[in-house]
Amino acid sequence: MIILVVDTVPLVLRNMDRLLSAHGHEVIAADSGENALKILKRDHRIRLVITDLLVGGMTAVDLFKANMQIERISDDGNSSPPEFILLTRLTTESQLQGKDMHLLQESIDLGFVDVLFKPLVREELLRHVRQIDTDDPWAPPPEPARHSQKSNSAASRVTDHLQQLEEKHADFEANLGEIRETLSTFQADYAHSKRWMKLLISEG
């Protein structure tokens, strides 16, 4: 199966190439959404696109929408567009900003196969790749019900990931509070010790 990987980080592209190639897939790399779109327009054999959320001056949502406008003609008639998987890093900061969360939700609503998070759980990605590889490449586009099921799965994954981030953030804040309290006690003891040392020196 031919897979297009879109990411602005060269290391990510190399690692994905090694992972997917080791499982018998042909990997095409694109370092921006614009380059990815050019590749999608000329190579209709691509069955899967794995993309970061922000790819240069384009978002994964922009790339998906532009890809859906490409006319794909084969000897058997119209062929289905490639499936999309979103692979990105989500932080509590991006959640607070709301912009990235809006894009994630839109990608889910549009019908991305799934939303996966960095650092990548390889088997999770490979499971999706195997499923797509067994699908008929010339089958009609997925029914809405299938997309709804995917959307529910991806939305649940985003929610779980955010909850884990919030729990880690709360633990960090609690640990930071303990560190500050310990530092404050140390500083007070240190200042007290310095006063006694000065007093002992002056008396000596």
Contact map, one row per residue, 1 for C-alpha under 8 A:
111000000000000000000001110000000000000000000110000000000000000000000000000000000000000000000000000000000000000000000000000000000000100000000000000000000000000000000000000000000000000000000000000000000000
111100000000000000000000111100000000000000001111000000000000000000000000000000000000000000000000000000000000000000000000000000000000000000000000000000000000000000000000000000000000000000000000000000000000
111110000000000000000000111100000000000000000111110000000000000000000000000000000000000000000000000000000000000000000000000000000000000000000000000000000000000000000000000000000000000000000000000000000000
011111000000000000000000001111000001000000000101110000000000000000000000000000000000000000000000000000000000000000000000000000000000000000000000000000000000000000000000000000000000000000000000000000000000
001111100000100100000000001111000000000000000000111000000000000000000000000000000000000000000000000000000000000000000000000000000000000000000000000000000000000000000000000000000000000000000000000000000000
000111110000100000000000000011111001000000000000111100100000000000000000000000000000000000000000000000000000000000000000000000000000000000000000000000000000000000000000000000000000000000000000000000000000
000011111101100000000000000011110000000000000000001100100000000000000000000000000000000000000000000000000000000000000000000000000000000000000000000000000000000000000000000000000000000000000000000000000000
000001111100000000000000000001110000000000000000000000110000000000000000000000000000000000000000000000000000000000000000000000000000000000000000000000000000000000000000000000000000000000000000000000000000
000000111111100000000000000000100000000000000000000000000000000000000000000000000000000000000000000000000000000000000000000000000000000000000000000000000000000000000000000000000000000000000000000000000000
000000111111110000000000000000100000000000000000000000000000000000000000000000000000000000000000000000000000000000000000000000000000000000000000000000000000000000000000000000000000000000000000000000000000
000000001111111000000000000000000000000000000000000000000000000000000000000000000000000000000000000000000000000000000000000000000000000000000000000000000000000000000000000000000000000000000000000000000000
000000101111111100000000000000000000000000000000000000000000000000000000000000000000000000000000000000000000000000000000000000000000000000000000000000000000000000000000000000000000000000000000000000000000
000011101111111110000000000010000000000000000000000000000000000000000000000000000000000000000000000000000000000000000000000000000000000000000000000000000000000000000000000000000000000000000000000000000000
000000000111111111000000000000000000000000000000000000000000000000000000000000000000000000000000000000000000000000000000000000000000000000000000000000000000000000000000000000000000000000000000000000000000
000000000011111111100000000000000000000000000000000000000000000000000000000000000000000000000000000000000000000000000000000000000000000000000000000000000000000000000000000000000000000000000000000000000000
000010000001111111110000000000000000000000000000000000000000000000000000000000000000000000000000000000000000000000000000000000000000000000000000000000000000000000000000000000000000000000000000000000000000
000000000000111111111000001110000000000000000000000000000000000000000000000000000000000000000000000000000000000000000000000000000000000000000000000000000000000000000000000000000000000000000000000000000000
000000000000011111111100000000000000000000000000000000000000000000000000000000000000000000000000000000000000000000000000000000000000000000000000000000000000000000000000000000000000000000000000000000000000
000000000000001111111110000000000000000000000000000000000000000000000000000000000000000000000000000000000000000000000000000000000000000000000000000000000000000000000000000000000000000000000000000000000000
000000000000000111111111111000000000000000000000000000000000000000000000000000000000000000000000000000000000000000000000000000000000000000000000000000000000000000000000000000000000000000000000000000000000
000000000000000011111111111000000000000000000000000000000000000000000000000000000000000000000000000000000000000000000000000000000000000000000000000000000000000000000000000000000000000000000000000000000000
000000000000000001111111100000000000000000000000000000000000000000000000000000000000000000000000000000000000000000000000000000000000000000000000000000000000000000000000000000000000000000000000000000000000
000000000000000000111111100000000000000000000000000000000000000000000000000000000000000000000000000000000000000000000000000000000000000000000000000000000000000000000000000000000000000000000000000000000000
100000000000000000011111110000000000000000000000000000000000000000000000000000000000000000000000000000000000000000000000000000000000000000000000000000000000000000000000000000000000000000000000000000000000
111000000000000000011111111000000000000000000000000000000000000000000000000000000000000000000000000000000000000000000000000000000000000000000000000000000000000000000000000000000000000000000000000000000000
111000000000000000011001111100000000000000000000000000000000000000000000000000000000000000000000000000000000000000000000000000000000000000000000000000000000000000000000000000000000000000000000000000000000
011110000000000010011000111110000000000000000000000000000000000000000000000000000000000000000000000000000000000000000000000000000000000000000000000000000000000000000000000000000000000000000000000000000000
011110000000000010000000011111000000000000000000000000000000000000000000000000000000000000000000000000000000000000000000000000000000000000000000000000000000000000000000000000000000000000000000000000000000
000111100000100010000000001111100001000000000000000000000000000000000000000000000000000000000000000000000000000000000000000000000000000000000000000000000000000000000000000000000000000000000000000000000000
000111110000000000000000000111111011000000000000000000000000000000000000000000000000000000000000000000000000000000000000000000000000000000000000000000000000000000000000000000000000000000000000000000000000
000001111100000000000000000011111011000000000000000000110000000000000000000000000000000000000000000000000000000000000000000000000000000000000000000000000000000000000000000000000000000000000000000000000000
000001110000000000000000000001111111000000000000000000111100000000000000000000000000000000000000000000000000000000000000000000000000000000000000000000000000000000000000000000000000000000000000000000000000
000001000000000000000000000001111111100000000000000000111111001000000000000000000000000000000000000000000000000000000000000000000000000000000000000000000000000000000000000000000000000000000000000000000000
000000000000000000000000000000011111110000000000000000011100000000000000000000000000000000000000000000000000000000000000000000000000000000000000000000000000000000000000000000000000000000000000000000000000
000000000000000000000000000001111111111000000000000000000000000000000000000000000000000000000000000000000000000000000000000000000000000000000000000000000000000000000000000000000000000000000000000000000000
000101000000000000000000000011111111111100000000000000000000001000000000000000000000000000000000000000000000000000000000000000000000000000000000000000000000000000000000000000000000000000000000000000000000
000000000000000000000000000000001111111110000000000000000000001001100000000000000000000000000000000000000000000000000000000000000000000000000000000000000000000000000000000000000000000000000000000000000000
000000000000000000000000000000000111111111000000000000000000000000000000000000000000000000000000000000000000000000000000000000000000000000000000000000000000000000000000000000000000000000000000000000000000
000000000000000000000000000000000011111111100000000000000000000000000000000000000000000000000000000000000000000000000000000000000000000000000000000000000000000000000000000000000000000000000000000000000000
000000000000000000000000000000000001111111110100000000000000000000100000000000000000000000000000000000000000000000000000000000000000000000000000000000000000000000000000000000000000000000000000000000000000
000000000000000000000000000000000000111111110000000000000000000000100100000000000000000000000000000000000000000000000000000000000000000000000000000000000000000000000000000000000000000000000000000000000000
000000000000000000000000000000000000011111110000000000000000000000000000000000000000000000000000000000000000000000000000000000000000000000000000000000000000000000000000000000000000000000000000000000000000
000000000000000000000000000000000000001111111100000000000000000000000000000000000000000000000000000000000000000000000000000000000000000000000000000000000000000000000000000000000000000000000000000000000000
000000000000000000000000000000000000000111111100000000000000000000000001000000001000000000000000000000000000000000000000000000000000000000000000000000000000000000000000000000000000000000000000000000000000
010000000000000000000000000000000000000000111110000000000000000000000000000000000000000000000000000000000000000000000000000000000000000000000000000000000000000000000000000000000000000000000000000000000000
111100000000000000000000000000000000000100111111100000000000000000000000000000000100000000000000000000000000000000000000000000000000000000000000000000000000000000000000000000000000000000000000000000000000
111000000000000000000000000000000000000000001111100000000000000000000000000000001110000000000000000000000000000000000000000000000001100010000000000000000000000000000000000000000000000000000000000000000000
011100000000000000000000000000000000000000000111110000000000000000000000000000000111100000000000000000000000000000000000000000001001000000000000000000000000000000000000000000000000000000000000000000000000
001111000000000000000000000000000000000000000111111000000000000000000000000000000111100000000000000000000000000000000000000000000000000000000000000000000000000000000000000000000000000000000000000000000000
001111000000000000000000000000000000000000000001111100000000000000000000000000000001111000000000000000000000000000000000000000000000000000000000000000000000000000000000000000000000000000000000000000000000
000011100000000000000000000000000000000000000000111110100001000000000000000000000001111100000000000000000000000000000000000000000000000000000000000000000000000000000000000000000000000000000000000000000000
000001100000000000000000000000000000000000000000011111100001000000000000000000000000011100000000000000000000000000000000000000000000000000000000000000000000000000000000000000000000000000000000000000000000
000000000000000000000000000000000000000000000000001111100011100000000000000000000000011100000000000100110000000000000000000000000000000000000000000000000000000000000000000000000000000000000000000000000000
000000000000000000000000000000000000000000000000000111111111000000000000000000000000000000000000000000000000000000000000000000000000000000000000000000000000000000000000000000000000000000000000000000000000
000001110000000000000000000000111000000000000000001111111111000000000000000000000000000000000000000000000000000000000000000000000000000000000000000000000000000000000000000000000000000000000000000000000000
000000010000000000000000000000111100000000000000000001111110000000000000000000000000000000000000000000000000000000000000000000000000000000000000000000000000000000000000000000000000000000000000000000000000
000000000000000000000000000000011100000000000000000001111110000000000000000000000000000000000000000000000000000000000000000000000000000000000000000000000000000000000000000000000000000000000000000000000000
000000000000000000000000000000011100000000000000000001111111011000000000000000000000000000000000000000000000000000000000000000000000000000000000000000000000000000000000000000000000000000000000000000000000
000000000000000000000000000000001000000000000000000011111111111000000000000000000000000000000000000000000000000000000000000000000000000000000000000000000000000000000000000000000000000000000000000000000000
000000000000000000000000000000001000000000000000001111100111111100000000000000000000010000000000000000000010000000000000000000000000000000000000000000000000000000000000000000000000000000000000000000000000
000000000000000000000000000000000000000000000000000010000011111110000000000000000000000000000000000000100110000000000000000000000000000000000000000000000000000000000000000000000000000000000000000000000000
000000000000000000000000000000000000000000000000000000000111111111000000000000000000000000000000000000000000000000000000000000000000000000000000000000000000000000000000000000000000000000000000000000000000
000000000000000000000000000000001001100000000000000000000111111111100000000000000000000000000000000000000000000000000000000000000000000000000000000000000000000000000000000000000000000000000000000000000000
000000000000000000000000000000000000000000000000000000000001111111110000000000000001000000000000000000000000000000000000000000000000000000000000000000000000000000000000000000000000000000000000000000000000
000000000000000000000000000000000000000000000000000000000000111111111000000000000000000000000000000000000000000000000000000000000000000000000000000000000000000000000000000000000000000000000000000000000000
000000000000000000000000000000000000100000000000000000000000011111111100000000000000000000000000000000000000000000000000000000000000000000000000000000000000000000000000000000000000000000000000000000000000
000000000000000000000000000000000000100110000000000000000000001111111100000000001000000000000000000000000000000000000000000000000000000000000000000000000000000000000000000000000000000000000000000000000000
000000000000000000000000000000000000000000000000000000000000000111111100000000001000000000000000000000000000000000000000000000000000000000000000000000000000000000000000000000000000000000000000000000000000
000000000000000000000000000000000000000000000000000000000000000011111110000000000000000000000000000000000000000000000000000000000000000000000000000000000000000000000000000000000000000000000000000000000000
000000000000000000000000000000000000000010000000000000000000000001111111000000000000000000000000000000000000000000000000000000000000000000000000000000000000000000000000000000000000000000000000000000000000
000000000000000000000000000000000000000000000000000000000000000000001111100001000000000000000000000000000000000000000000000000000000000000000000000000000000000000000000000000000000000000000000000000000000
000000000000000000000000000000000000000000010000000000000000000000000111110001111000000000000000000000000000000000000000000000000000000000000000000000000000000000000000000000000000000000000000000000000000
000000000000000000000000000000000000000000000000000000000000000000000011111111100000000000000000000000000000000000000000000000000000000000000000000000000000000000000000000000000000000000000000000000000000
000000000000000000000000000000000000000000000000000000000000000000000001111111100000000000000000000000000000000000000000000000000000000000000000000000000000000000000000000000000000000000000000000000000000
000000000000000000000000000000000000000000000000000000000000000000000000111110000000000000000000000000000000000000000000000000000000000000000000000000000000000000000000000000000000000000000000000000000000
000000000000000000000000000000000000000000000000000000000000000000000000111111100000000000000000000000000000000000000000000000000000000001000000000000000000000000000000000000000000000000000000000000000000
000000000000000000000000000000000000000000000000000000000000000000000000111111100000000000000000000000000000000000000000000000000000000000000000000000000000000000000000000000000000000000000000000000000000
000000000000000000000000000000000000000000000000000000000000000000000011110111110000000000000000000000000000000000000000000000000000000001000000000000000000000000000000000000000000000000000000000000000000
000000000000000000000000000000000000000000000000000000000000000000000001110111111000000000000000000000000000000000000000000000000000000011110000000000000000000000000000000000000000000000000000000000000000
000000000000000000000000000000000000000000000000000000000000000000000001000001111100000000000000000000000000000000000000000000000000000011111000000000000000000000000000000000000000000000000000000000000000
000000000000000000000000000000000000000000010010000000000000000000110001000000111110000000000000000000000000000000000000000000000000000000001000000000000000000000000000000000000000000000000000000000000000
000000000000000000000000000000000000000000000111100000000000000000000000000000011111000000000000000000000000000000000000000000000000000000000000000000000000000000000000000000000000000000000000000000000000
000000000000000000000000000000000000000000000011100000000000000000000000000000001111100000000000000000000000000110000000000000000001000000000000000000000000000000000000000000000000000000000000000000000000
000000000000000000000000000000000000000000000001111000000000000100000000000000000111110000000000000000000000000111000000000000000000000000000000000000000000000000000000000000000000000000000000000000000000
000000000000000000000000000000000000000000000001111000000000000000000000000000000011111000000000000000000000000111110000000000000000000000000000000000000000000000000000000000000000000000000000000000000000
000000000000000000000000000000000000000000000000011110000001000000000000000000000001111100000000000000000010000111110000000000000000000000000000000000000000000000000000000000000000000000000000000000000000
000000000000000000000000000000000000000000000000011110000000000000000000000000000000111110000000000000000000000000111101000000000000000000000000000000000000000000000000000000000000000000000000000000000000
000000000000000000000000000000000000000000000000001110000000000000000000000000000000011111000000000000000000000000111100000000000000000000000000000000000000000000000000000000000000000000000000000000000000
000000000000000000000000000000000000000000000000000000000000000000000000000000000000001111100000000000000000000000001110000000000000000000000000000000000000000000000000000000000000000000000000000000000000
000000000000000000000000000000000000000000000000000000000000000000000000000000000000000111110110000100000000000000001000000000000000000000000000000000000000000001000000000000000000000000000000000000000000
000000000000000000000000000000000000000000000000000000000000000000000000000000000000000011111110000000000000000000000000000000000000000000000000000000000000000001001000000000000000000000000000000000000000
000000000000000000000000000000000000000000000000000000000000000000000000000000000000000001111111000000000000000000000000000000000000000000000000000000000000000001001100100000000000000000000000000000000000
000000000000000000000000000000000000000000000000000000000000000000000000000000000000000000111111100000000000000000000000000000000000000000000000000000000000000000000000000000000000000000000000000000000000
000000000000000000000000000000000000000000000000000000000000000000000000000000000000000001111111111110000000000000000000000000000000000000000000000000000000000000000000000000000000000000000000000000000000
000000000000000000000000000000000000000000000000000000000000000000000000000000000000000001111111111110000000000000000000000000000000000000000000000000000000000000000000000000000000000000000000000000000000
000000000000000000000000000000000000000000000000000000000000000000000000000000000000000000011111110000000000000000000000000000000000000000000000000000000000000000000000000000000000000000000000000000000000
000000000000000000000000000000000000000000000000000000000000000000000000000000000000000000001111111100000000000000000000000000000000000000000000000000000000000000000000000000000000000000000000000000000000
000000000000000000000000000000000000000000000000000000000000000000000000000000000000000000000111111111000000000000000000000000000000000000000000000000000000000000000000000000000000000000000000000000000000
000000000000000000000000000000000000000000000000000000000000000000000000000000000000000000000110111111100000000000000000000000000000000000000000000000000000000000000000000000000000000000000000000000000000
000000000000000000000000000000000000000000000000000010000000000000000000000000000000000001000110111111110000000000000000000000000000000000000000000000000000000000000000000000000000000000000000000000000000
000000000000000000000000000000000000000000000000000000000000000000000000000000000000000000000110011111111000000000000000000000000000000000000000000000000000000000000000000000000000000000000000000000000000
000000000000000000000000000000000000000000000000000000000000000000000000000000000000000000000000011111111100000000000000000000000000000000000000000000000000000000000000000000000000000000000000000000000000
000000000000000000000000000000000000000000000000000010000000100000000000000000000000000000000000001111111110000000000000000000000000000000000000000000000000000000000000000000000000000000000000000000000000
000000000000000000000000000000000000000000000000000010000000000000000000000000000000000000000000000111111111000000100000000000000000000000000000000000000000000000000000000000000000000000000000000000000000
000000000000000000000000000000000000000000000000000000000000000000000000000000000000000000000000000011111111100000000000000000000000000000000000000000000010000000000000000000000000000000000000000000000000
000000000000000000000000000000000000000000000000000000000000100000000000000000000000000000000000000001111111110000000000000000000000000000000000000000000000000000000000000000000000000000000000000000000000
000000000000000000000000000000000000000000000000000000000001100000000000000000000000010000000000000000111111111100000000000000000000000000000000000000000000000000000000000000000000000000000000000000000000
000000000000000000000000000000000000000000000000000000000000000000000000000000000000000000000000000000011111111101100000000000000000000000000000000001100110000000000000000000000000000000000000000000000000
000000000000000000000000000000000000000000000000000000000000000000000000000000000000000000000000000000001111111100000000000000000000000000000000000100100000000000000000000000000000000000000000000000000000
000000000000000000000000000000000000000000000000000000000000000000000000000000000000000000000000000000000111111100000000000000000000000000000000000000000000000000000000000000000000000000000000000000000000
000000000000000000000000000000000000000000000000000000000000000000000000000000000000000000000000000000000011111110000000000000000000000000000000001101100000000000000000000000000000000000000000000000000000
000000000000000000000000000000000000000000000000000000000000000000000000000000000011110000000000000000000011111111100000000000000000000000000000001001100000000000000000000000000000000000000000000000000000
000000000000000000000000000000000000000000000000000000000000000000000000000000000011110000000000000000000000001111100000000000010000000000000000001001100100000000000000000000000000000000000000000000000000
000000000000000000000000000000000000000000000000000000000000000000000000000000000001110000000000000000000001000111110000000000000000000000000000000001101100000000000000000000000000000000000000000000000000
000000000000000000000000000000000000000000000000000000000000000000000000000000000000111100000000000000010001000111111000000000000000000000000000000000000100110000000000000000000000000000000000000000000000
000000000000000000000000000000000000000000000000000000000000000000000000000000000000111100000000000000000000000001111101000010000000000000000000000000000000100000000000000000000000000000000000000000000000
000000000000000000000000000000000000000000000000000000000000000000000000000000000000001111000000000000000000000000111111100000000000000000000000000000000000000000000000000000000000000000000000000000000000
000000000000000000000000000000000000000000000000000000000000000000000000000000000000001110000000000000000000000000011111100000000000000000000000000000000000000000000000000000000000000000000000000000000000
000000000000000000000000000000000000000000000000000000000000000000000000000000000000000010000000000000000000000000001111100000000000000000000000000000000000000000000000000000000000000000000000000000000000
000000000000000000000000000000000000000000000000000000000000000000000000000000000000001000000000000000000000000000011111110010000000000000000000000000000000000000000000000000000000000000000000000000000000
000000000000000000000000000000000000000000000000000000000000000000000000000000000000000000000000000000000000000000001111111110000000000000000000000000000000000000000000000000000000000000000000000000000000
000000000000000000000000000000000000000000000000000000000000000000000000000000000000000000000000000000000000000000000001111111000000000000000000000000000000000000000000000000000000000000000000000000000000
000000000000000000000000000000000000000000000000000000000000000000000000000000000000000000000000000000000000000000000000111111100000000000000000000000000000000000000000000000000000000000000000000000000000
000000000000000000000000000000000000000000000000000000000000000000000000000000000000000000000000000000000000000000000000111111110000000000000000000000000000000000000000000000000000000000000000000000000000
000000000000000000000000000000000000000000000000000000000000000000000000000000000000000000000000000000000000000000010001111111111000000000000000000000000000000000000000000000000000000000000000000000000000
000000000000000000000000000000000000000000000000000000000000000000000000000000000000000000000000000000000000000000000000011111111100000000000000000000000000000000000000000000000000000000000000000000000000
000000000000000000000000000000000000000000000000000000000000000000000000000000000000000000000000000000000000000000000000001111111110000000000000000000000000000000000000000000000000000000000000000000000000
000000000000000000000000000000000000000000000000000000000000000000000000000000000000000000000000000000000000000010000000000111111111000000000000000000000000000000000000000000000000000000000000000000000000
000000000000000000000000000000000000000000000001000000000000000000000000000000000000000000000000000000000000000000000000000011111111100000000000000000000000000000000000000000000000000000000000000000000000
000000000000000000000000000000000000000000000000000000000000000000000000000000000000000000000000000000000000000000000000000001111111110000000000000000000000000000000000000000000000000000000000000000000000
000000000000000000000000000000000000000000000000000000000000000000000000000000000000000000000000000000000000000000000000000000111111111000000000000000000000000000000000000000000000000000000000000000000000
000000000000000000000000000000000000000000000011000000000000000000000000000000000010000000000000000000000000000000000000000000011111111000000000000000000000000000000000000000000000000000000000000000000000
100000000000000000000000000000000000000000000010000000000000000000000000000000000000000000000000000000000000000000000000000000001111111000000000000000000000000000000000000000000000000000000000000000000000
000000000000000000000000000000000000000000000000000000000000000000000000000000000000000000000000000000000000000000000000000000000111111100000000000000000000000000000000000000000000000000000000000000000000
000000000000000000000000000000000000000000000000000000000000000000000000000000000000000000000000000000000000000000000000000000000011111110100000000000000000000000000000000000000000000000000000000000000000
000000000000000000000000000000000000000000000000000000000000000000000000000000000000000000000000000000000000000000000000000000000000011111100000000000000000000000000000000000000000000000000000000000000000
000000000000000000000000000000000000000000000010000000000000000000000000000000110000000000000000000000000000000000000000000000000000001111100000000000000000000000000000000000000000000000000000000000000000
000000000000000000000000000000000000000000000000000000000000000000000000000101110000000000000000000000000000000000000000000000000000000111110000000000000000000000000000000000000000000000000000000000000000
000000000000000000000000000000000000000000000000000000000000000000000000000000110000000000000000000000000000000000000000000000000000001111111000000000000000000000000000000000000000000000000000000000000000
000000000000000000000000000000000000000000000000000000000000000000000000000000110000000000000000000000000000000000000000000000000000000001111100000000000000000000000000000000000000000000000000000000000000
000000000000000000000000000000000000000000000000000000000000000000000000000000011000000000000000000000000000000000000000000000000000000000111110000000000000000000000000000000000000000000000000000000000000
000000000000000000000000000000000000000000000000000000000000000000000000000000000000000000000000000000000000000000000000000000000000000000011111011000000000000000000000000000000000000000000000000000000000
000000000000000000000000000000000000000000000000000000000000000000000000000000000000000000000000000000000000000000000000000000000000000000001111111000000000000000000000000000000000000000000000000000000000
000000000000000000000000000000000000000000000000000000000000000000000000000000000000000000000000000000000000000000000000000000000000000000000111111100000000000000000000000000000000000000000000000000000000
000000000000000000000000000000000000000000000000000000000000000000000000000000000000000000000000000000000000000000000000000000000000000000000011111110000000000000000000000000000000000000000000000000000000
000000000000000000000000000000000000000000000000000000000000000000000000000000000000000000000000000000000000000000000000000000000000000000000111111111000000000000000000000000000000000000000000000000000000
000000000000000000000000000000000000000000000000000000000000000000000000000000000000000000000000000000000000001110000000000000000000000000000111111111100000000000000000000000000000000000000000000000000000
000000000000000000000000000000000000000000000000000000000000000000000000000000000000000000000000000000000000101000000000000000000000000000000001111111110000000000000000000000000000000000000000000000000000
000000000000000000000000000000000000000000000000000000000000000000000000000000000000000000000000000000000000000000000000000000000000000000000000111111111000000000000000000000000000000000000000000000000000
000000000000000000000000000000000000000000000000000000000000000000000000000000000000000000000000000000000001001111000000000000000000000000000000011111111100000000000000000000000000000000000000000000000000
000000000000000000000000000000000000000000000000000000000000000000000000000000000000000000000000000000000001101111000000000000000000000000000000001111111110000000000000000000000000000000000000000000000000
000000000000000000000000000000000000000000000000000000000000000000000000000000000000000000000000000000000000000000000000000000000000000000000000000111111111000000000000000000000000000000000000000000000000
000000000000000000000000000000000000000000000000000000000000000000000000000000000000000000000000000000000000000001000000000000000000000000000000000011111111100000000000000000000000000000000000000000000000
000000000000000000000000000000000000000000000000000000000000000000000000000000000000000000000000000000000001000011100000000000000000000000000000000001111111110000000000000000000000000000000000000000000000
000000000000000000000000000000000000000000000000000000000000000000000000000000000000000000000000000000001001000000000000000000000000000000000000000000111111111000000000000000000000000000000000000000000000
000000000000000000000000000000000000000000000000000000000000000000000000000000000000000000000000000000000000000000000000000000000000000000000000000000011111111100000000000000000000000000000000000000000000
000000000000000000000000000000000000000000000000000000000000000000000000000000000000000000000000000000000000000000110000000000000000000000000000000000001111111110000000000000000000000000000000000000000000
000000000000000000000000000000000000000000000000000000000000000000000000000000000000000000000000000000000000000000100000000000000000000000000000000000000111111111000000000000000000000000000000000000000000
000000000000000000000000000000000000000000000000000000000000000000000000000000000000000000000000000000000000000000000000000000000000000000000000000000000011111111100000000000000000000000000000000000000000
000000000000000000000000000000000000000000000000000000000000000000000000000000000000000000000000000000000000000000000000000000000000000000000000000000000001111111110000000000000000000000000000000000000000
000000000000000000000000000000000000000000000000000000000000000000000000000000000000000000000000000000000000000000000000000000000000000000000000000000000000111111111000000000000000000000000000000000000000
000000000000000000000000000000000000000000000000000000000000000000000000000000000000000001110000000000000000000000000000000000000000000000000000000000000000011111111100000000000000000000000000000000000000
000000000000000000000000000000000000000000000000000000000000000000000000000000000000000000000000000000000000000000000000000000000000000000000000000000000000001111111110000000000000000000000000000000000000
000000000000000000000000000000000000000000000000000000000000000000000000000000000000000000000000000000000000000000000000000000000000000000000000000000000000000111111111000000000000000000000000000000000000
000000000000000000000000000000000000000000000000000000000000000000000000000000000000000000110000000000000000000000000000000000000000000000000000000000000000000011111111100000000000000000000000000000000000
000000000000000000000000000000000000000000000000000000000000000000000000000000000000000000010000000000000000000000000000000000000000000000000000000000000000000001111111110000000000000000000000000000000000
000000000000000000000000000000000000000000000000000000000000000000000000000000000000000000000000000000000000000000000000000000000000000000000000000000000000000000111111111000000000000000000000000000000000
000000000000000000000000000000000000000000000000000000000000000000000000000000000000000000000000000000000000000000000000000000000000000000000000000000000000000000011111111100000000000000000000000000000000
000000000000000000000000000000000000000000000000000000000000000000000000000000000000000000010000000000000000000000000000000000000000000000000000000000000000000000001111111110000000000000000000000000000000
000000000000000000000000000000000000000000000000000000000000000000000000000000000000000000000000000000000000000000000000000000000000000000000000000000000000000000000111111111000000000000000000000000000000
000000000000000000000000000000000000000000000000000000000000000000000000000000000000000000000000000000000000000000000000000000000000000000000000000000000000000000000011111111100000000000000000000000000000
000000000000000000000000000000000000000000000000000000000000000000000000000000000000000000000000000000000000000000000000000000000000000000000000000000000000000000000001111111110000000000000000000000000000
000000000000000000000000000000000000000000000000000000000000000000000000000000000000000000000000000000000000000000000000000000000000000000000000000000000000000000000000111111111000000000000000000000000000
000000000000000000000000000000000000000000000000000000000000000000000000000000000000000000000000000000000000000000000000000000000000000000000000000000000000000000000000011111111100000000000000000000000000
000000000000000000000000000000000000000000000000000000000000000000000000000000000000000000000000000000000000000000000000000000000000000000000000000000000000000000000000001111111110000000000000000000000000
000000000000000000000000000000000000000000000000000000000000000000000000000000000000000000000000000000000000000000000000000000000000000000000000000000000000000000000000000111111111000000000000000000000000
000000000000000000000000000000000000000000000000000000000000000000000000000000000000000000000000000000000000000000000000000000000000000000000000000000000000000000000000000011111111100000000000000000000000
000000000000000000000000000000000000000000000000000000000000000000000000000000000000000000000000000000000000000000000000000000000000000000000000000000000000000000000000000001111111110000000000000000000000
000000000000000000000000000000000000000000000000000000000000000000000000000000000000000000000000000000000000000000000000000000000000000000000000000000000000000000000000000000111111111000000000000000000000
000000000000000000000000000000000000000000000000000000000000000000000000000000000000000000000000000000000000000000000000000000000000000000000000000000000000000000000000000000011111111100000000000000000000
000000000000000000000000000000000000000000000000000000000000000000000000000000000000000000000000000000000000000000000000000000000000000000000000000000000000000000000000000000001111111110000000000000000000
000000000000000000000000000000000000000000000000000000000000000000000000000000000000000000000000000000000000000000000000000000000000000000000000000000000000000000000000000000000111111111000000000000000000
000000000000000000000000000000000000000000000000000000000000000000000000000000000000000000000000000000000000000000000000000000000000000000000000000000000000000000000000000000000011111111100000000000000000
000000000000000000000000000000000000000000000000000000000000000000000000000000000000000000000000000000000000000000000000000000000000000000000000000000000000000000000000000000000001111111110000000000000000
000000000000000000000000000000000000000000000000000000000000000000000000000000000000000000000000000000000000000000000000000000000000000000000000000000000000000000000000000000000000111111111000000000000000
000000000000000000000000000000000000000000000000000000000000000000000000000000000000000000000000000000000000000000000000000000000000000000000000000000000000000000000000000000000000011111111100000000000000
000000000000000000000000000000000000000000000000000000000000000000000000000000000000000000000000000000000000000000000000000000000000000000000000000000000000000000000000000000000000001111111110000000000000
000000000000000000000000000000000000000000000000000000000000000000000000000000000000000000000000000000000000000000000000000000000000000000000000000000000000000000000000000000000000000111111111000000000000
000000000000000000000000000000000000000000000000000000000000000000000000000000000000000000000000000000000000000000000000000000000000000000000000000000000000000000000000000000000000000011111111100000000000
000000000000000000000000000000000000000000000000000000000000000000000000000000000000000000000000000000000000000000000000000000000000000000000000000000000000000000000000000000000000000001111111110000000000
000000000000000000000000000000000000000000000000000000000000000000000000000000000000000000000000000000000000000000000000000000000000000000000000000000000000000000000000000000000000000000111111111000000000
000000000000000000000000000000000000000000000000000000000000000000000000000000000000000000000000000000000000000000000000000000000000000000000000000000000000000000000000000000000000000000011111111100000000
000000000000000000000000000000000000000000000000000000000000000000000000000000000000000000000000000000000000000000000000000000000000000000000000000000000000000000000000000000000000000000001111111110000000
000000000000000000000000000000000000000000000000000000000000000000000000000000000000000000000000000000000000000000000000000000000000000000000000000000000000000000000000000000000000000000000111111111000000
000000000000000000000000000000000000000000000000000000000000000000000000000000000000000000000000000000000000000000000000000000000000000000000000000000000000000000000000000000000000000000000011111111100000
000000000000000000000000000000000000000000000000000000000000000000000000000000000000000000000000000000000000000000000000000000000000000000000000000000000000000000000000000000000000000000000001111111110000
000000000000000000000000000000000000000000000000000000000000000000000000000000000000000000000000000000000000000000000000000000000000000000000000000000000000000000000000000000000000000000000000111111111000
000000000000000000000000000000000000000000000000000000000000000000000000000000000000000000000000000000000000000000000000000000000000000000000000000000000000000000000000000000000000000000000000011111111100
000000000000000000000000000000000000000000000000000000000000000000000000000000000000000000000000000000000000000000000000000000000000000000000000000000000000000000000000000000000000000000000000001111111110
000000000000000000000000000000000000000000000000000000000000000000000000000000000000000000000000000000000000000000000000000000000000000000000000000000000000000000000000000000000000000000000000000111111111
000000000000000000000000000000000000000000000000000000000000000000000000000000000000000000000000000000000000000000000000000000000000000000000000000000000000000000000000000000000000000000000000000011111111
000000000000000000000000000000000000000000000000000000000000000000000000000000000000000000000000000000000000000000000000000000000000000000000000000000000000000000000000000000000000000000000000000001111111
000000000000000000000000000000000000000000000000000000000000000000000000000000000000000000000000000000000000000000000000000000000000000000000000000000000000000000000000000000000000000000000000000000111111
000000000000000000000000000000000000000000000000000000000000000000000000000000000000000000000000000000000000000000000000000000000000000000000000000000000000000000000000000000000000000000000000000000011111
